């Protein structure tokens, strides 16, 4: 469902501008140091942050970490940034309006401690599998961004997408450290930060699927050419 256009979105975004991040230049080697002046602090990345509930909860429950929440929909970023300000965690949280396609242009190899994907678009139409954020092409990006021992966590209510994600991990030689098809009734629920979607689905009795995979020591995988930071954009000038 498409979000309705928010009233006064531009003005509201401007009011939160100090909590927004726009990247220019080379990829960040130490994001915690370069964005927050906290060199070496644990750095977490969320891809597809929605309205920011998970990001705010993660920052509140991990006081030593800093957090970059990526979201492609500007109106969601408005709501998320306003929430972070209201709840008093905005000093360790930044929002970026962008997509996973540009991750390698923003962050350097081995710069991220943990990556979170929550209730990503399943892209169910035939021929759209490569757009799924757990497709092997994006998994290759995440594994390059993660430090050795870094962790990728994925949650979804969509069983088909979850099965697809497990298959994609297997295809690139990775085995999850944790898998559950009913997170809230599993051993992995302790410390779980609930997203807005998660709360809504759980209230309807829908089980939540979760997997967690750690980047193995010495693991190497090539990033697809169209997702590399040095790719060339071939755009037709119609001017």
C-alpha positions in Angstrom: 0.0 0.0 0.0 1.4 3.4 -1.0 1.7 6.0 1.8 -0.4 9.1 1.5 1.6 12.3 0.9 2.3 14.0 4.2 1.2 17.6 4.7 4.1 20.1 4.9 6.6 17.2 4.4 9.3 19.5 3.1 9.1 21.8 6.1 9.0 18.9 8.5 12.0 17.3 6.8 13.9 20.6 7.1 13.2 20.8 10.8 14.9 17.4 11.2 17.7 18.0 8.8 20.5 17.6 11.5 19.3 13.9 11.8 19.5 13.2 8.1 22.6 12.0 6.3 23.4 12.7 2.6 26.5 11.0 1.3 29.1 12.6 -0.9 32.6 11.5 -1.8 34.3 8.2 -1.2 32.6 5.3 0.8 32.9 5.6 4.5 35.6 3.4 6.1 34.6 4.2 9.7 31.0 5.5 9.6 30.7 5.9 13.3 33.7 8.2 13.3 32.9 10.0 10.1 29.2 10.7 10.7 29.1 10.8 14.5 32.7 11.5 15.6 32.6 8.2 17.5 35.4 6.3 15.9 35.3 2.6 16.4 31.8 2.5 17.9 29.5 -0.4 16.8 27.8 0.7 13.6 24.4 -0.8 12.6 22.7 -0.4 9.3 19.0 -1.0 8.5 17.8 -1.2 4.9 14.2 -0.4 4.5 13.5 1.5 7.8 9.8 2.4 7.2 8.5 4.7 9.9 11.5 4.2 12.1 10.1 2.2 15.0 12.7 -0.5 14.8 15.6 2.0 14.4 14.5 4.0 17.4 14.1 0.8 19.5 17.5 -0.5 18.5 19.3 2.7 19.4 17.5 2.9 22.7 18.4 -0.7 23.6 22.1 -0.5 22.4 23.5 2.6 24.0 27.0 2.0 22.7 26.0 1.8 19.0 25.3 4.2 16.3 22.7 3.5 13.6 22.1 4.5 10.0 18.5 3.8 8.8 18.0 3.7 5.0 14.6 4.3 3.5 13.7 5.2 -0.1 10.3 6.8 0.7 10.8 10.4 1.8 7.5 10.6 3.7 8.5 7.6 5.8 11.8 9.3 6.6 9.9 12.4 7.8 7.9 10.3 10.3 10.9 8.3 11.4 13.1 11.3 12.0 10.4 13.1 14.0 9.9 9.9 16.1 13.6 9.7 16.8 13.6 13.4 18.0 10.5 12.8 20.2 12.0 9.7 21.8 15.3 11.3 22.5 17.6 8.9 20.5 18.4 11.1 17.6 22.0 11.9 18.7 23.0 8.3 17.7 20.7 7.8 14.8 20.7 9.2 11.2 18.4 8.6 8.3 19.3 8.5 4.7 16.9 8.6 1.8 18.4 6.1 -0.7 18.2 2.5 -1.9 20.3 -0.7 -1.5 21.5 -0.2 -5.0 23.8 2.6 -3.8 25.2 0.9 -0.6 28.7 0.4 -2.0 28.9 4.1 -2.9 28.1 5.0 0.7 29.8 2.5 2.9 33.2 0.8 2.6 34.1 -2.8 2.7 34.1 -4.2 6.2 32.7 -1.1 7.8 29.4 -2.5 9.3 28.9 -4.5 12.4 25.3 -5.5 11.8 22.7 -5.2 9.0 18.9 -5.5 9.5 16.2 -6.2 6.9 12.7 -6.0 8.2 9.5 -6.9 6.3 11.1 -6.1 2.9 8.9 -5.9 -0.2 8.5 -9.5 -1.5 8.4 -8.4 -5.1 6.0 -11.2 -5.9 5.4 -10.5 -9.6 7.0 -12.9 -12.0 10.4 -11.7 -13.1 10.9 -9.4 -10.1 13.0 -11.7 -7.9 16.2 -9.8 -8.5 14.6 -6.8 -6.7 14.2 -8.7 -3.5 16.6 -7.4 -0.8 17.5 -11.0 0.0 18.4 -11.9 -3.6 22.0 -13.2 -3.8 23.1 -10.1 -5.6 22.2 -7.9 -2.6 23.4 -10.6 -0.1 26.8 -10.3 -1.8 26.8 -6.5 -1.1 25.9 -7.0 2.6 28.6 -9.6 3.1 31.2 -7.3 1.6 30.0 -4.4 3.9 30.0 -6.5 7.0 33.1 -7.0 9.1 34.2 -10.6 9.7 31.9 -11.9 12.4 29.3 -9.2 11.5 25.7 -10.3 11.4 22.8 -10.0 9.0 19.3 -10.4 10.4 16.1 -10.7 8.4 12.5 -10.8 9.6 9.3 -11.3 7.5 5.7 -12.5 7.7 6.0 -13.8 4.1 6.7 -17.5 4.1 7.5 -17.6 0.3 10.0 -14.8 0.7 11.5 -16.5 3.7 12.0 -19.7 1.9 13.5 -17.8 -1.1 15.9 -16.1 1.3 17.1 -19.4 2.8 17.7 -20.7 -0.7 19.6 -17.6 -1.8 21.9 -17.9 1.3 22.6 -21.6 0.5 23.4 -20.6 -3.1 26.2 -18.4 -2.0 27.6 -20.9 0.6 26.1 -19.4 3.8 24.3 -21.2 6.5 22.2 -19.2 9.0 23.1 -19.4 12.7 19.5 -19.0 13.7 16.3 -19.8 11.9 12.7 -19.7 13.2 9.3 -19.6 11.7 7.7 -18.3 14.9 10.0 -15.8 16.4 7.7 -14.6 19.2 7.4 -18.1 20.5 11.1 -19.1 20.1 14.3 -18.9 22.0 15.4 -16.0 19.8 12.6 -13.6 20.9 14.6 -12.3 23.9 15.8 -8.8 23.1 13.8 -8.7 19.9 12.8 -5.2 18.9 9.4 -5.2 17.3 8.7 -3.2 14.1 5.4 -1.5 13.3 4.6 -4.3 10.7 5.6 -7.0 13.1 3.2 -5.7 15.8 0.4 -5.5 13.3 0.9 -9.0 11.9 1.4 -10.5 15.4 -1.9 -9.0 16.5 -3.6 -10.9 13.7 -1.9 -14.1 14.8 0.6 -14.2 11.9 3.8 -16.0 12.8 7.0 -14.0 12.2 9.9 -15.7 10.4 13.5 -14.7 11.3 16.9 -15.8 10.2 20.3 -14.6 11.3 23.6 -15.3 9.5 27.1 -14.3 10.6 29.8 -13.5 8.0 32.4 -16.3 8.3 36.1 -15.6 8.7 37.8 -15.4 5.3 34.5 -15.3 3.4 34.8 -13.7 0.0 32.2 -13.1 -2.7 32.1 -10.8 -5.7 29.6 -8.0 -5.9 27.6 -7.9 -9.2 28.9 -5.3 -11.6 25.7 -3.2 -11.5 25.9 -2.8 -7.7 29.6 -1.9 -7.5 30.6 1.6 -6.4 32.6 2.2 -9.5 29.9 1.3 -11.9 29.1 3.6 -14.7 25.5 5.0 -15.0 24.3 4.7 -18.6 21.6 7.3 -18.8 20.2 8.7 -22.0 20.1 12.5 -22.2 16.7 13.4 -23.5 17.2 17.1 -23.0 
